[in-house]
Amino acid sequence: MLLDPTERMFEYPHPSLAPLRKAIADAWGNFGTFAAADRHAELLAAAGFVNITTKPQDYVVGGPTPKGQSDFRLIVELLRSMRPSLVERARTISAADFDELFQQFCAANDGHLEGCYWFRRAIARKPA
């Protein structure tokens, strides 16, 4: 089973997210296949997997619901975990810029703004 973000990744209607998304997109080639979720079937078939099924895993981020709030916190933790990769390894954003934008993004969750994140799940098997 694979779970990867699509090229769209995630969106949230706050200006702090655009530069963070750009840093992620710019770094993507250093750490894996860009938009792998958009290419699961192709990549898995090329690697010899069969019975490949894919399914969108799209979720609301933020907004007034407990689930949206929980998924916003997941995006916060995802971004927090990416800091070393973006700042120290790929160097697609400075530490100061990341920290400032990250704090702005965290503070933007007021229960009214709502975004989405787009992942795709793939299940496949290798022939015996």
C-alpha positions as CSV (number, residue, x, y, z in Angstrom):
1,M,0.0,0.0,0.0
2,L,1.2,3.5,-0.8
3,L,-0.2,6.8,0.3
4,D,1.3,9.8,-1.5
5,P,0.3,13.4,-2.2
6,T,-0.9,14.4,-5.6
7,E,0.6,17.4,-7.4
8,R,-2.1,19.6,-5.9
9,M,-0.8,18.6,-2.4
10,F,-2.9,20.9,-0.2
11,E,-4.5,24.3,-0.3
12,Y,-5.6,26.6,2.4
13,P,-6.9,30.2,1.8
14,H,-4.1,32.0,3.7
15,P,-1.1,33.7,2.0
16,S,1.4,32.0,4.3
17,L,0.8,28.7,2.6
18,A,1.8,29.7,-0.9
19,P,5.6,30.1,-0.2
20,L,5.6,26.9,1.9
21,R,4.0,24.9,-0.9
22,K,6.5,26.4,-3.3
23,A,9.4,25.3,-1.1
24,I,7.9,21.8,-0.9
25,A,7.4,21.6,-4.7
26,D,11.0,22.9,-5.3
27,A,12.4,20.3,-3.0
28,W,10.3,17.4,-4.2
29,G,12.8,16.1,-6.8
30,N,15.4,15.7,-4.1
31,F,13.4,13.3,-2.0
32,G,11.2,11.2,-4.3
33,T,9.0,11.1,-7.4
34,F,7.2,14.4,-8.0
35,A,3.5,13.9,-7.7
36,A,3.9,10.1,-7.2
37,A,0.2,9.7,-6.4
38,D,-0.7,11.0,-9.8
39,R,1.4,8.2,-11.3
40,H,0.9,5.2,-8.9
41,A,-0.5,2.9,-11.5
42,E,2.2,3.6,-14.0
43,L,5.0,3.4,-11.5
44,L,3.8,0.2,-9.8
45,A,3.2,-1.5,-13.1
46,A,6.7,-0.6,-14.3
47,A,8.0,-2.2,-11.1
48,G,6.2,-5.4,-11.8
49,F,3.2,-5.0,-9.5
50,V,-0.3,-6.3,-10.5
51,N,-3.9,-5.9,-9.3
52,I,-3.2,-2.2,-8.9
53,T,-6.1,-0.1,-7.5
54,T,-6.0,3.5,-6.6
55,K,-8.4,5.7,-4.7
56,P,-8.5,9.4,-3.8
57,Q,-7.9,10.3,-0.2
58,D,-9.1,13.9,-0.2
59,Y,-9.9,15.7,3.0
60,V,-11.1,19.1,4.2
61,V,-8.5,21.0,6.2
62,G,-9.7,23.5,8.8
63,G,-13.2,24.9,8.9
64,P,-15.7,24.4,11.7
65,T,-15.9,20.6,12.0
66,P,-13.9,18.6,14.4
67,K,-12.6,16.4,11.5
68,G,-11.5,19.5,9.6
69,Q,-9.7,20.8,12.7
70,S,-8.0,17.5,13.2
71,D,-6.8,17.4,9.6
72,F,-5.5,20.9,9.9
73,R,-3.4,19.8,12.9
74,L,-2.1,16.9,10.7
75,I,-1.0,19.4,8.1
76,V,0.7,21.5,10.8
77,E,2.6,18.4,12.0
78,L,3.4,17.4,8.4
79,L,4.9,20.9,7.7
80,R,6.7,20.8,11.1
81,S,8.3,17.5,10.1
82,M,9.4,18.8,6.7
83,R,11.3,21.8,8.1
84,P,14.7,20.0,8.3
85,S,14.3,18.7,4.8
86,L,13.3,22.1,3.3
87,V,15.6,24.3,5.3
88,E,18.8,22.2,5.9
89,R,18.8,19.6,3.1
90,A,17.1,21.0,0.0
91,R,17.5,24.6,1.1
92,T,14.4,25.8,-0.7
93,I,13.5,28.2,2.1
94,S,15.4,29.9,4.8
95,A,14.9,28.9,8.5
96,A,13.7,32.4,9.3
97,D,11.2,32.5,6.4
98,F,9.9,29.0,7.2
99,D,9.5,29.8,10.9
100,E,7.6,33.0,10.2
101,L,5.3,31.5,7.6
102,F,4.7,28.4,9.7
103,Q,3.6,30.5,12.7
104,Q,1.3,32.6,10.4
105,F,-0.2,29.4,9.0
106,C,-0.8,27.9,12.4
107,A,-2.4,31.2,13.6
108,A,-4.7,31.3,10.5
109,N,-6.8,28.4,11.7
110,D,-9.7,30.4,13.1
111,G,-12.5,27.8,12.4
112,H,-13.7,29.7,9.4
113,L,-11.0,29.2,6.7
114,E,-11.3,25.8,5.0
115,G,-8.9,24.1,2.5
116,C,-8.3,20.7,1.2
117,Y,-5.5,18.2,0.8
118,W,-5.2,15.6,-1.9
119,F,-3.6,12.3,-1.5
120,R,-4.1,9.0,-3.3
121,R,-3.9,5.5,-2.0
122,A,-2.7,2.6,-4.1
123,I,-2.9,-1.1,-3.3
124,A,-1.0,-3.6,-5.4
125,R,0.7,-6.9,-5.2
126,K,3.8,-8.5,-6.7
127,P,3.2,-11.8,-8.5
128,A,4.5,-14.9,-6.5
